Amino acid sequence: MKRRAMLAVPLVLAGCGLETRPYAERRQWPLLVRRPEALPPRSGGAVLLVRSFAAGPGLEARGLQSVQPDGSIRTEFYEEWSVPPPQAVEQAVRGWLADCGLFSAVVAPGSRLAAGLVLEAELDALWTAPAARLARTALGVTLVAEGGATAHLVLQQRVEGEAALAGTTPQDAVGAMTAAVGALCGRVEAAVRTRG
């Protein structure tokens, strides 16, 4: 009797692992934003260096984020950005400013061009708020003019972008957040244009 009980144990344990879950593949979404009208570089204009953007708390995660009615943040596991959000927003802002016609060049860290202006930023928000049917993004932006051994502050402010959220699917969330980043880029340009 004891022997039969011992033989049944592996079968019972094996049965515990028989539950199968459907495989859910992670989807990656690019965050692609371009200025509606690309203007040529300004001849003789300043060179702008856009430094790597820092991530605010929790924004280094690639999963799509939403603010729940209780104020908590939900991060999707199977729906994510193709690159970390600060990097994606940085690329969007750099490309937008390169196309705005204010600068002779807009460069990334590592460029051998000497930059007269340096843009630094921290991504503070990139999420949807389904209850409000909105997508929001925000950056803390600092623009510094560099000349020789001195540097002085040109601009420091929080810049935000919003867009309507049409539905509840991941595609809706990505579309709304992308539109919010486009609005954000336009406001960064306007802020730089008035102070530059």
Salt bridges, closest charged atoms under 4 A:
GLU19 OE2 - ARG21 NE 3.92
GLU76 OE2 - ARG74 NE 3.39
GLU79 OE2 - ARG27 NH2 2.87
GLU80 OE1 - ARG26 NH1 3.64
GLU80 OE2 - ARG62 NH2 3.62
GLU90 OE2 - ARG94 NH2 2.66
ASP99 OD2 - ARG34 NH2 2.55
GLU120 OE2 - ARG51 NH1 2.51
ASP124 OD2 - ARG158 NH1 3.10
GLU160 OE2 - ARG158 NE 2.85
GLU162 OE2 - ARG136 NE 2.94
GLU189 OE1 - ARG35 NE 2.96
GLU189 OE2 - ARG193 NH2 2.65
